[in-house]
Amino acid sequence: MDANRFLSTFHSLTNIGWTEEGVMRLALNTYDVKVRQELVRILSTINANVNLDDAGNIIGSLKGKSDETIAIGSHMDSVPYGGKYDGFYGVMAGLEVLRSVREKGKLPNHTLSLIDFTNEEGARFQPSLLGSGLTTGVFNKDYVYSRKDNDNITFERALMDSGFMGDEKNRLVYNKPKYYVELHIEQGPILEEEGYQIGIPMGIVGLSVYEFTFIGQASQAGPTPMNRRKDALVGASKFITSVRDYARSKDNLRATVGIVNVKPNVYNAIPREVRLTLDIRSTEKSEIDKAASELINMAKKIADEEKLEIRYNHLWTANPVGFSDEVINAIQKACEELNMRYKFMYSWAGHDAQYMTRISRVGMIFIPSHLGISHAKEEFSSDEDMLNGLRVLEKVIELLDR
């Protein structure tokens, strides 16, 4: 590989969409379209065969001795005001692998593919993983195309306007890779704090998302006595802290209230309605289900105490997945051959690898995230750590290709 070329390409292209507050490369917006065009341009310089599927996923391939494929992938879209490394690092690393293979001039045993998945983050169109979900058969086209952003633009319209509308025949479910490897930043503090260079995820935890609505009575903030109020925000606040305390008491659980919408949301009126989301994660589906049941009961109890009405509904679930032992073993062997300090762990964030397990043998490689910060402009991984991950990725592809 060419380390300088990789670093130059990464730092140049990840600046597309960078603002003072972070990256604004939301799925299929102007910045995302521009960087995708750059990716296709670079792939064309190495004569890669570039295909688009009907989710807009970019699939660039170098033909090997057989049609069996080793795919490398991730995503280039960001959350609002996100960091430069999340997802983008994996795509740029895969690009460097393809470039170096082309330069060597030796035909690999497998066809090698690089994939940039559309709307991994779910920041513009919800839920997340729409691109990998459609191409692997998790979601149907009508569902994906009907998703709308905050400006009421559908995924289908945004995809058509982007110029990346492709053909259903190019879906990965019809062209299943034998292996899929995703290189990513950890997005947590463990590797850095414990002194490891590489993380080897055994799988991805499960995730279940709920929406709760606390309903009270709006009234003027001044004349309404404190003991006569039905304050939806007070109830919601009690629930939020209860969620935190509950999750802290469990060893294998994470729970987060991420979105809070308050009505009427003015300084001089008692809040009549608060709508919030609850994100529950664990390596065990039974733990997620148990937590959901107990937190729903907590919400009901708080609503009763505050004389509120409570409504809730389940939005979506992604079950825990395990990765391929064969790919995990290849990553471990690569680390040992390269003298990299590695740790087996789980991914507590969702990735396109989650849905790729349905059609391929999958593994992931993590590198440290400074202070564990991600989805923020302060997100950072050193050039040294990025090159370590790239070397491991290159060795893993070599081992799997044998």
Secondary structure by P-SEA (a helix, b strand, c coil): ccaaaaaaaaaaaaaccccccccccccccaaaaaaaaaaaaaaaaaccccccccccbbbbbbbccccbbbbbbcccccccccccccaaaaaaaaaaaaaaaaaacccccbbbbbbbccccccccccccaaaaaaaaccccaaaaaaccccccccaaaaaaaaccccccccccccccccbbbbbbcccccccccccccbbbbcbbbbbbbbbbbbbbbbcccccccccccccaaaaaaaaaaaaaaaaaacccccccccccccccccccccccbbbbbbbbbcccaaaaaaaaaaaaaaaaaaaaaacbbbbbbbccccccccccaaaaaaaaaaaaaaccbbbbbbbccccccccccccccbbbbbbbccccccccccccccaaaaaaaaaaaaaaaaaaac
